[in-house]
């Protein structure tokens, strides 16, 4: 007979081999300590976590929504105006980052925002030198790039269609090609030309100074003896001078340049014998007529530029504050009515002790604004670096002058 089956009920124990069984008092103490630790972690975690969370929420969201960098993200590099944590309205460089570079399709064709960068004089000689110079402009955060297309010797750094000056052409690109390269790189293209200071072309375009009928010499006048390096100049009293400069301006504006900067609009430093003998037929002793002659070429350029480009007049800081401005590019300042409607770029070079850079720039700004009246003024700073550069920039910004970069 088979044995009778008995139902055996197995009782499962909660005993854990890896933990000793705790007493009730110890279990209560554990619960209390656990609750206390949770409270501490909650307070500390909130104190640390909230700012971190806010940083990631707000630090990036506000920047991406406005499209502008925070003042704390803006470096103190060349052209950046930052003071007391605020970005100046006349700042040259907003940011050196790639994200700050403008899309060429978004750049207003004639709006100058204070971010103008001057390339080296021969930058447009070839596509290689131009692209290299544009890389520096991009690093500086510029939006408008100034390319010298005719220098003070008379060299043309673009293939001009003016037949008479073929021997002065040094560039390998057309004006349209240069403008296109600049524009595709994300910049507004600006052209700089030396107007009257030109030793190569005056004779071939029939716009040079010529000896007067009473002079013991004939032909083209030089600013010194030939054995002492005497050079030709373009005379603003010659009709061909304005015609020549109008042709250049027409080529540049047709190529897409939206700013034309006129440099060296000045007379040579005449000797007294030039006024009384060699060029006695010219009104060189009449300051009003001298000024009118200079303005005539600037007006001719501006008329061709029209609504296609803005015309700027470049002048040296030393001439601007000189007691006598005759023979400097600031001689045009005698006509206050014309000056009030002009756009002026002052070339401000380093001088004096670096420790006095701020004071010297501050004093100069006061004199410049007095001389230039209601003109729109920007300052191109040259030869400064380090703290001296920062001091000069700050001085001009405080004087509400736009600062340019080279």
HELIX and SHEET records of a PDB file:
HELIX    1   1 UNK A   24  UNK A   66  1                                  43    
HELIX    2   2 UNK A   71  UNK A   73  5                                   3    
HELIX    3   3 UNK A   98  UNK A  100  5                                   3    
HELIX    4   4 UNK A  104  UNK A  106  5                                   3    
HELIX    5   5 UNK A  123  UNK A  125  5                                   3    
HELIX    6   6 UNK A  127  UNK A  139  1                                  13    
HELIX    7   7 UNK A  163  UNK A  168  5                                   6    
HELIX    8   8 UNK A  175  UNK A  184  1                                  10    
HELIX    9   9 UNK A  226  UNK A  228  5                                   3    
HELIX   10  10 UNK A  239  UNK A  254  1                                  16    
HELIX   11  11 UNK A  272  UNK A  273  1                                   2    
HELIX   12  12 UNK A  274  UNK A  278  3                                   5    
HELIX   13  13 UNK A  287  UNK A  305  1                                  19    
HELIX   14  14 UNK A  317  UNK A  320  1                                   4    
HELIX   15  15 UNK A  331  UNK A  334  5                                   4    
HELIX   16  16 UNK A  336  UNK A  339  1                                   4    
HELIX   17  17 UNK A  354  UNK A  356  5                                   3    
HELIX   18  18 UNK A  357  UNK A  372  1                                  16    
HELIX   19  19 UNK A  386  UNK A  398  1                                  13    
SHEET    1   A 2 UNK A  82  UNK A  83  0                                        
SHEET    2   A 2 UNK A  86  UNK A  87 -1                                        
SHEET    1   B 8 UNK A 116  UNK A 118  0                                        
SHEET    2   B 8 UNK A 144  UNK A 150  1                                        
SHEET    3   B 8 UNK A 188  UNK A 194  1                                        
SHEET    4   B 8 UNK A 259  UNK A 263  1                                        
SHEET    5   B 8 UNK A 310  UNK A 316  1                                        
SHEET    6   B 8 UNK A 343  UNK A 349  1                                        
SHEET    7   B 8 UNK A 376  UNK A 382  1                                        
SHEET    8   B 8 UNK A 402  UNK A 404  1                                        
END                                                                             
